Every structure is written in C-alpha cells, then in structure tokens.
Amino acid sequence: MEFLIIAALLVLAFIAWQLWRAKQFTQFKQYLEQEIKPLVFIHVHDTLVETRCETFPNTPAHIDATKYYWAQYKVRILQYALEHEILDIEALKAQGKFRFCQHLFHVEQDKLHHFEQHSDENKKSA
C-alpha cells in the first residue's frame, strides 16, 4: 500500500515539474513576441529602407510583407534575431533561455527560413 502512495506522489511530482517547464517555455515564447519582435521589425524596416534601389524598390508593401513573413512563427523571430545579432547566444545562455531556443528550433523546424549559402567557388564561377 505504501508503495502505491509513494508511486502516486512521484507521478504527481513529475507532472507538476512538467507543468512548470511548460509554463517557462510559454513565457519564453511571450518574450519573443513582446520584446524581440518589435526589435526585429525595426531592423527589417531599417534594412529594407537602406537597400532601396531601382531593382529592389522596397515599398511599404514589401516591408509589410517581409515583416509578416518573419513574424509569422516564433521560430522565425528567433532565427532572424540570432542571424542579425539582435540576440546573442551567450546572453541567452546566461539568462537560462538557451534550452528553450533549442526546443523551439526542434518543435518548429519545418517553419525555419533556409538561408542560401554561397561558397567562394560559386561566386568565382559566376
């Protein structure tokens, strides 16, 4: 009988611990939405305005579409912020948020943006 009580308490403790971890992850996603997303929008806007030219007019419609694309999923907000050094990996580790980044990348890996990597050989042959 005591074994069943101890097992039930262990199961309840495990479930409570999982709930606490899930709440922390949800808070991390809210952090991305509330604090990092506005910084990403500012960076997108400034970058597109600075790179206007005849070939790439970067009109307000282009800027809005780009903002929509990057903000559509939390993982893209995080990816853009890391790629353009809005967020620093070392700072995330210091804040204890690095594990949440890894989890978000795993959970939403099908929504990641795939950057094209050009090697020096491709540039020379062009």
C-alpha positions as CSV (number, residue, x, y, z in Angstrom):
1,M,0.0,0.0,0.0
2,E,2.8,2.4,0.9
3,F,4.4,1.6,-2.5
4,L,1.3,2.8,-4.3
5,I,1.2,6.0,-2.3
6,I,4.9,6.8,-3.0
7,A,4.5,5.9,-6.7
8,A,1.4,8.2,-6.9
9,L,3.3,11.1,-5.2
10,L,6.2,10.6,-7.6
11,V,3.9,10.7,-10.6
12,L,2.3,13.9,-9.3
13,A,5.6,15.5,-8.7
14,F,6.7,14.6,-12.2
15,I,3.5,16.1,-13.7
16,A,4.0,19.3,-11.6
17,W,7.6,19.6,-12.8
18,Q,6.5,19.2,-16.5
19,L,3.8,21.8,-16.0
20,W,6.4,24.2,-14.5
21,R,8.7,23.6,-17.5
22,A,5.8,24.1,-20.0
23,K,5.0,27.5,-18.3
24,Q,8.6,28.6,-18.6
25,F,8.6,27.7,-22.3
26,T,5.3,29.7,-22.8
27,Q,6.9,32.6,-21.1
28,F,9.9,32.4,-23.4
29,K,7.6,32.5,-26.5
30,Q,5.8,35.5,-25.0
31,Y,9.2,37.1,-24.5
32,L,9.9,36.6,-28.2
33,E,6.6,38.1,-29.2
34,Q,6.6,41.1,-26.8
35,E,10.3,42.1,-26.6
36,I,12.1,40.7,-29.6
37,K,9.5,41.0,-32.3
38,P,9.5,44.9,-32.2
39,L,13.3,44.9,-32.5
40,V,13.1,42.6,-35.5
41,F,10.5,44.8,-37.1
42,I,12.8,47.9,-36.6
43,H,15.7,46.0,-38.1
44,V,13.7,44.8,-41.1
45,H,12.3,48.2,-41.8
46,D,15.7,50.0,-41.5
47,T,17.5,47.3,-43.6
48,L,14.9,47.5,-46.4
49,V,14.8,51.3,-46.4
50,E,18.6,51.4,-46.6
51,T,18.8,49.0,-49.5
52,R,16.3,50.7,-51.8
53,C,17.3,50.8,-55.4
54,E,15.7,50.5,-58.9
55,T,15.9,46.7,-58.8
56,F,14.6,46.4,-55.2
57,P,12.2,49.4,-54.5
58,N,11.3,48.1,-51.1
59,T,8.0,49.9,-50.9
60,P,5.8,49.9,-47.8
61,A,4.1,46.8,-49.2
62,H,7.4,45.0,-49.5
63,I,8.3,46.0,-45.9
64,D,4.9,44.8,-44.6
65,A,5.2,41.5,-46.4
66,T,8.7,41.0,-45.0
67,K,7.6,41.8,-41.5
68,Y,4.7,39.4,-41.9
69,Y,6.9,36.6,-43.1
70,W,9.4,36.9,-40.3
71,A,6.8,37.3,-37.6
72,Q,4.5,34.5,-38.8
73,Y,6.2,32.0,-36.4
74,K,8.1,32.4,-33.2
75,V,11.0,30.4,-34.5
76,R,11.4,32.8,-37.4
77,I,11.5,35.7,-35.0
78,L,14.2,33.9,-33.0
79,Q,16.1,32.9,-36.2
80,Y,16.1,36.5,-37.5
81,A,17.2,37.9,-34.2
82,L,20.1,35.4,-33.9
83,E,21.1,35.8,-37.6
84,H,21.2,39.6,-37.4
85,E,22.7,39.7,-33.9
86,I,19.7,41.2,-32.2
87,L,20.0,38.4,-29.7
88,D,23.3,36.9,-28.5
89,I,23.7,33.2,-27.8
90,E,25.9,33.9,-24.8
91,A,23.3,36.2,-23.4
92,L,20.6,33.6,-23.9
93,K,22.8,31.1,-22.1
94,A,23.4,33.5,-19.2
95,Q,19.6,34.1,-18.9
96,G,18.9,30.4,-18.9
97,K,16.9,30.6,-22.2
98,F,19.2,28.7,-24.5
99,R,17.4,25.4,-23.9
100,F,14.1,27.0,-24.9
101,C,15.8,28.1,-28.1
102,Q,16.9,24.6,-28.9
103,H,13.4,23.3,-28.1
104,L,11.7,25.9,-30.3
105,F,14.0,25.1,-33.2
106,H,13.2,21.4,-32.8
107,V,9.4,21.9,-32.5
108,E,9.1,24.3,-35.3
109,Q,11.9,23.1,-37.6
110,D,9.5,22.8,-40.6
111,K,8.9,26.6,-40.4
112,L,12.5,27.7,-40.4
113,H,13.8,30.0,-43.1
114,H,16.5,28.4,-45.2
115,F,19.3,30.8,-45.9
116,E,21.2,30.2,-49.1
117,Q,24.9,29.6,-48.5
118,H,27.1,30.7,-51.4
119,S,30.6,29.2,-51.4
120,D,33.6,31.1,-52.9
121,E,33.6,28.6,-55.8
122,N,30.1,29.6,-56.8
123,K,31.0,33.2,-56.7
124,K,34.1,32.7,-58.8
125,S,32.3,30.7,-61.5
126,A,29.5,33.3,-61.9
